[in-house]
Amino acid sequence: MIDILRVMHNQKETGEIFLNTENGDFELRYKPEVSVGDSICLTLPSTNLTYFEKNFKLPTYFDMFIPEGYLFELLKNFIAKKEGRVNNQIVFNYLSNGIEGRLRFRGNKEVKILNEIPSIEKVIKNDTVDFFNYLVNIFLYKNSISGIQPKTVAVLKDKGPIGFENYIIKTYGKEYPYLTVNEFICLNILGRTGVKTCEYKLSENGNFLIVKRFDNSFTGFEEVCSLLGKRKDEKYNGSYEKVAKVINEFSNNWQRDCEDLFKAIVINYIIGNGDAHLKNFGLLFNDDFSEIRIAPFYDIVSTVVYTSDDLPALTMYGKKSWNEWKDIKRFGNERCMISDTKVNMIVREIKDVVDDSLKEIDYYCKRFKRFKVFGERMKKFIINSLTGLKKRV
């Protein structure tokens, strides 16, 4: 049996995806004379040739849509009851009708129609386990997002021009208490350096981090993992040098984007973010690919507060260790093409920003008592990082 998905761009069919449910073949065929502007993404440009995968695999771009961890387990159980088996192609087939962005996909799987769309204010005030489970249930078919942290896509009413927007609602499990507050603080720190981050809000009790999606009807997104031809199980197999190379190759303003990348990496090393892997960097492109830039930064957390011996997710000059400030400055010079004078200026400015942010950690330790032990660990790691950094600047 072969399932067929139609690829839609600007309300017209630009291609078809053929999924052979028996032997696991995947084929993507563009319609004849489709323009470059109708390409699915950077790594799958329009062509008269057929894109092909075997053994129930997906091209790396489509692999981005397959959830991990918590969401994958939910979907696996839901789909297995209907299909009797689960693989990435089947999961994508079920999720495809719920994907809303620059592209749409139309297949034969039923899409759940929502009777009521919650408001963002309701989500901020009602950050309970029961309400999160409710959101996961009503938006399950739309959860084409990666990451192990408990999260769900949600279409929420807001005050925007169209009355609603797509968000990602993140919470936490027993393994990583108050990961939401952790990420909120870390995103605040990075944002104060002038780097563009995703838009986000913290719920009243700190149980949800509400992140506005930045891919939409006019803007496409592709992760560095996909751009390097890797799938999600290879997201830790790479280097920050490779991330910089991808930005250099694709960005229309690589100098600005590489400077932002450098700032983000410096912050990740200061806060101890051991999960800045290949899927946590990406590129945005406008509808016809004439403008390509680094995506707003997201998933910035201090992982060392939960795993004290955690290490950087990717290598830098062949190493995975903290406080390698000599190598980090060299990375700024050689890979991000930033002069030594400017590297030193950026690092000094970041040091001042992080110094000022220590008061914010204290504030949230007082506001959320159970976060205190993790906040204090974060603060201790940051202070040690700054001590090592001062010796190099």
C-alpha positions in Angstrom: 0.0 0.0 0.0 1.2 3.5 -0.8 0.1 6.6 1.1 0.3 9.9 -0.9 0.8 13.3 0.7 0.3 16.4 -1.4 2.9 19.3 -0.8 1.2 22.7 -0.8 2.8 26.1 -1.1 0.9 29.3 -1.6 -2.3 27.3 -1.9 -1.0 25.3 -4.9 0.2 21.8 -5.1 4.0 21.8 -5.8 4.8 18.1 -5.2 3.9 14.7 -3.8 5.3 12.4 -1.2 4.9 8.7 -1.7 5.1 6.5 1.4 5.3 2.8 0.7 4.0 1.3 3.9 5.1 -2.2 3.0 8.8 -1.8 2.1 9.5 1.6 3.7 10.4 3.5 0.5 10.0 7.3 0.6 9.8 9.4 -2.6 9.4 13.1 -3.0 8.6 14.3 -6.5 8.1 18.0 -7.4 5.5 18.9 -10.0 7.0 19.8 -13.5 8.3 23.3 -13.9 8.1 24.2 -10.2 10.1 27.3 -9.4 13.0 27.5 -6.9 10.8 29.6 -4.7 8.5 26.6 -4.3 11.3 24.5 -2.9 10.4 22.8 0.4 13.6 23.9 2.2 17.3 24.6 1.7 18.4 21.0 1.5 15.5 19.9 -0.8 15.5 22.4 -3.7 13.0 21.9 -6.6 14.2 19.5 -9.2 13.0 17.1 -11.9 14.7 14.3 -10.0 13.2 12.2 -7.2 14.3 12.4 -3.6 14.4 8.9 -2.3 14.9 7.2 1.1 14.7 3.5 2.1 14.0 1.5 5.2 11.2 3.8 6.6 13.6 6.7 6.9 12.8 10.3 6.1 15.0 13.0 4.5 16.7 15.0 7.3 14.3 18.0 6.8 11.2 15.8 7.5 13.0 14.1 10.4 12.9 17.6 12.1 9.1 17.1 12.6 9.3 13.8 14.5 8.9 14.3 18.2 11.2 12.7 20.8 10.8 11.5 24.4 7.5 12.4 26.0 5.6 13.4 22.9 6.9 10.5 20.8 5.7 8.0 23.5 2.2 9.5 23.4 2.1 9.4 19.6 3.5 6.0 19.4 0.8 4.6 21.7 -1.9 6.5 19.9 -0.7 5.4 16.4 0.1 1.8 17.3 -3.5 1.2 18.3 -4.6 2.2 14.9 -1.8 0.9 12.7 -0.4 -2.0 14.7 3.1 -0.7 14.2 5.0 2.6 14.4 7.9 4.1 12.4 9.0 7.7 11.5 7.1 7.6 8.2 3.8 6.6 9.8 4.3 9.3 12.5 5.0 12.0 9.9 1.9 10.8 7.9 -0.3 11.3 11.0 1.3 14.7 11.9 1.5 16.1 8.3 -2.1 17.5 8.1 -1.5 19.4 11.3 1.6 21.2 10.1 0.9 24.9 9.5 3.6 27.1 8.2 5.2 28.1 4.9 4.2 24.6 3.6 1.1 22.5 4.1 0.7 18.8 3.6 -2.5 17.1 2.7 -2.9 13.3 3.2 -5.6 10.8 4.0 -5.3 10.8 7.8 -8.1 12.4 9.8 -7.4 15.8 11.4 -9.0 16.6 14.7 -11.1 19.8 14.5 -11.0 22.1 17.6 -14.2 23.3 19.0 -12.5 25.8 21.3 -9.1 27.6 21.2 -7.8 28.6 24.6 -6.4 32.1 25.2 -2.8 32.8 26.1 -4.0 34.5 29.3 -5.8 31.3 30.4 -2.6 29.2 29.8 -0.5 31.7 31.8 -2.8 31.6 34.8 -3.8 27.9 34.7 -0.4 26.1 34.6 -1.5 22.9 36.2 -0.6 19.3 35.2 -4.2 18.6 34.3 -4.4 21.6 32.0 -1.1 20.7 30.3 -2.5 17.2 29.7 -5.6 18.7 28.2 -3.6 20.9 25.8 -1.5 17.9 24.8 -4.7 15.9 24.0 -6.4 18.5 21.9 -3.3 19.5 20.0 -1.7 16.0 19.7 -2.0 15.9 15.9 -0.1 19.2 15.6 3.0 18.1 17.7 5.5 18.0 14.9 8.3 19.3 17.2 11.4 17.8 18.5 13.0 17.6 22.0 12.7 15.4 25.0 11.3 17.9 27.4 7.5 17.6 28.0 5.9 20.1 25.6 3.1 20.6 23.2 2.2 22.9 20.3 -0.9 25.0 21.0 -2.9 27.4 18.9 -3.8 30.2 21.3 -6.0 33.3 21.1 -4.0 36.4 21.5 -4.1 40.1 20.6 -2.3 39.7 17.3 -3.7 40.9 14.0 -5.3 37.5 13.2 -6.5 36.8 16.7 -4.5 33.6 17.3 -0.9 32.4 17.1 1.0 29.1 17.3 2.9 28.5 20.5 4.9 25.8 22.2 4.0 25.2 25.8 6.9 23.7 27.8 6.7 22.1 31.3 9.0 19.8 33.2 9.1 16.3 34.7 10.6 15.0 38.0 14.1 14.7 36.4 14.4 18.4 35.7 12.4 20.4 38.3 11.7 24.0 37.2 13.4 23.6 33.9 10.9 26.3 32.7 12.3 28.9 35.1 15.8 27.8 34.3 15.2 28.4 30.6 13.4 31.7 31.2 16.4 33.1 33.1 18.9 31.8 30.5 17.0 33.3 27.6 16.8 36.6 29.5 20.6 36.6 29.9 21.2 35.9 26.2 18.6 38.5 25.1 20.4 41.2 27.1 23.5 40.7 25.0 21.5 42.0 22.0 21.0 38.6 20.4 17.5 37.8 19.1 15.8 35.0 21.0 12.4 33.4 20.5 9.5 35.3 22.1 8.5 33.7 25.5 6.5 34.2 28.7 6.7 32.4 32.1 3.4 31.3 33.6 2.3 32.6 37.0 3.5 29.6 39.0 6.5 28.9 36.9 5.2 25.6 35.6 4.9 26.6 31.9 7.3 28.4 29.5 5.1 29.7 26.6 7.2 30.1 23.4 5.8 31.8 20.3 6.8 29.9 17.1 8.8 32.0 14.7 8.2 29.9 11.6 4.9 30.9 9.9 3.1 31.2 6.5 5.8 33.5 5.2 8.9 32.2 6.9 10.5 28.7 6.7 12.9 27.1 9.1 15.6 24.4 8.9 17.8 23.1 11.7 21.5 22.9 11.4 21.2 19.2 12.0 19.2 18.8 8.8 21.5 21.2 6.9 24.4 19.0 7.8 22.5 15.9 6.5 22.1 14.4 10.0 19.0 13.0 11.7 17.9 13.6 15.3 19.8 10.6 16.7 23.0 12.3 15.4 22.4 15.7 17.0 25.4 15.4 19.4 27.7 14.3 16.6 29.3 17.5 15.4 31.2 20.6 16.3 30.5 24.3 16.8 32.9 24.8 13.9 30.4 23.0 11.6 27.6 25.2 12.9 29.6 28.3 12.0 30.4 26.9 8.6 26.7 26.3 7.8 25.9 29.9 8.7 28.8 31.2 6.6 27.6 29.1 3.6 23.9 30.1 3.7 23.3 33.4 5.5 22.9 36.6 3.5 24.4 38.5 6.4 26.9 35.9 7.7 29.0 38.5 9.6 26.1 39.7 11.8 24.8 36.1 12.2 28.2 34.7 13.1 28.6 37.4 15.7 25.3 36.4 17.3 26.4 32.7 17.2 29.6 33.6 19.0 27.7 35.5 21.7 25.3 32.6 22.1 28.1 30.1 22.4 29.9 32.3 25.0 26.7 32.4 27.1 26.2 28.6 26.7 29.7 28.1 28.2 29.1 30.6 31.0 25.8 29.1 32.1 26.8 25.5 31.5 24.4 24.6 28.7 25.3 21.0 27.8 22.4 20.6 25.4 23.3 23.2 22.7 23.3 20.4 20.0 22.9 20.6 16.2 19.1 20.7 16.5 19.2 23.8 18.7 20.6 26.1 15.9 18.8 26.9 12.7 18.2 29.2 9.8 15.2 31.1 8.8 14.4 31.9 5.1 11.7 34.0 3.5 9.1 32.6 1.1 11.3 32.7 -2.0 14.7 32.1 -0.3 16.0 35.5 -1.2 16.7 36.2 2.5 18.4 33.6 4.7 19.5 34.4 8.3 20.2 32.7 11.6 17.0 31.8 13.5 16.2 33.4 16.9 17.9 31.3 19.6 15.9 28.9 21.7 16.3 26.0 24.2 18.9 27.9 26.2 19.2 26.2 29.6 21.8 25.5 32.3 22.0 21.7 32.3 24.8 21.5 34.8 22.4 22.3 37.6 20.8 18.9 37.1 23.9 16.9 35.9 27.0 18.4 37.6 29.5 16.6 35.3 27.6 17.5 32.1 29.8 18.7 29.2 29.2 20.8 26.1 27.0 19.1 23.5 29.4 19.6 20.6 33.1 19.8 20.3 35.2 22.9 19.8 38.7 22.3 18.4 38.1 18.6 19.2 37.3 19.1 22.9 34.2 19.0 25.1 35.1 20.9 28.3 34.1 24.2 30.1 36.3 27.2 30.6 38.2 26.8 27.4 38.2 30.5 26.9 41.4 30.5 24.8 39.7 28.2 22.3 36.4 30.2 22.5 38.2 33.4 21.6 40.1 31.6 18.8 36.7 30.3 17.6 35.5 33.9 17.4 38.5 35.0 15.4 38.9 32.0 13.0 35.3 30.7 12.6 33.2 33.7 13.1 35.6 36.1 11.4 35.5 38.6 14.3 38.6 40.7 15.0 40.5 40.1 18.2 39.7 43.6 19.4 36.0 43.1 18.9 36.1 39.6 20.4 37.5 41.1 23.6 34.9 43.8 23.6 32.0 41.4 23.1 33.3 39.1 25.9 33.7 42.1 28.3 30.1 43.2 27.5 28.8 39.7 28.1 30.6 39.5 31.4 28.9 42.7 32.6 25.5 41.4 31.4 25.9 38.1 33.2 27.2 39.9 36.4 24.0 41.9 36.5 21.8 38.9 35.8 22.9 37.2 39.1 20.3 39.3 40.9 17.6 37.8 38.7 18.6 34.3 39.8 18.3 35.4 43.4 14.8 36.8 42.7 13.5 33.6 41.2 15.1 31.6 44.1 12.9 33.6 46.5 9.8 33.5 44.3 9.9 29.8 43.7 11.2 28.0 46.8 11.7 24.6 45.1 13.8 26.3 42.4 16.2 27.6 45.0 18.6 24.6 45.1 18.9 24.7 41.3 19.2 28.4 41.1 22.0 28.4 43.6 23.8 25.7 41.5 23.4 27.9 38.4 24.7 30.9 40.2 27.7 29.0 41.5 28.6 27.6 38.0 28.2 31.1 36.5 30.5 32.7 39.1 33.2 30.1 38.5 32.8 30.6 34.7 33.2 34.4 35.1 36.3 33.9 37.3 37.9 31.8 34.5 36.8 34.3 31.9 38.3 37.3 33.7 41.7 35.7 33.6 41.5 35.6 29.8 40.1 39.1 29.1 
